Structures are given as C-alpha cells and as structure tokens.
C-alpha cells in the first residue's frame, strides 16, 4: 500500500518509528505486538536497561 493512499486519520500514534509502516489494522496489530515484545525484552534484561538509561541520561522507573 502506498503511504499516500492510506485512509487512516493519522499514520503515527507515538508508539515508535515502526509505526511509519502503513499496513492497516493488521499492520497496527503487528506494530503493537512488536512493541510489546521489545518492551518485555528490555524490561527483562537489566544490563540492556542500564546501558539504555546511561546513554539516554534517564532515571530508572
């Protein structure tokens, strides 16, 4: 599907850059699933989380 031919009211809802891929409802579900998988991997790996927080300068939540 060409990005200019989508009928969606918006292309990106803020989850992340992966949402820039247009795919209708199936694409949105795929992005949400990937976001959940990535969040779980991030949360379950304290070393990865510490490195990411050090790079971003953020505090752990």
Secondary structure by P-SEA (a helix, b strand, c coil): ccccccccccccccccccccccccaaaaaaaaaaaaaaaaaaaacaaaaaaaaaaaccccc
